[in-house]
């Protein structure tokens, strides 16, 4: 099942024109000291932010497909570490500490201590608006050069005691009917390509409500970039600890 790309969140009342590139973000952070932070790896969303920076300095996400490339990583990670160290004095609490959990970032953003949050959930901001945790002026955006997205997988263990029953459950979880109900309940983006649906199923999807801060499927999918080989993640997290956090 497809997970849509990771959106960034801003309050349009405070930042009506958010930075939409890694370079623009650096300029914004320096011009607004203390108003930005990111989650400390190995939190998944924090690591994702690091990979966006790595992709930028490595020539784009496509360069990181097809296995680990030592020369590419050496070049891109050096620029990434320089970037992260350059912005560190301008971060929340001057980069002396980093939030450890998404809940901490949510609290900082909701309290107005920082101006941006981020999540892998495309509808997370709308959900928090509905719960009264975020102001109604909050919106989401993605970087112009793309935002990382990935897939959730359903699998049956080789030693499952009831493989037939598991297949029935997976068939249901992958069905358009379940996806519609889940999207309606959670405000999530519909995970199945519309061209695979019957006219009736497509009509049901198109009638789903969308939260005020949730980007369209078209905008999310048009900016989707793939994950990198896992070794890039492992190396980058280690280098962040040694060359940024402990510097």
Secondary structure, 3 states (H helix, E strand, C coil): CEECCCEEEEECCCCCCCCCCHHHHHHHHHHCCCCCCCCCCCCHHHHHHHHHHHHHHCCCHHHHCCCCCHHHHHHHHHHHHHHHHHHHCCCHHHHCCCCCCHHHHHHHHHCCCCCEEEECCCCHHHHHHHCCCCCCCEEEECCCCCEECEECCCCCCCCCCCHHHHHHHHHHHCCHHHHHHHHHHHCCCCCCCHHHCCHHHHHHHHCCCCCCCCCCHHHHHHCEECCCCHHHHHHHHHHHHHHHHCC
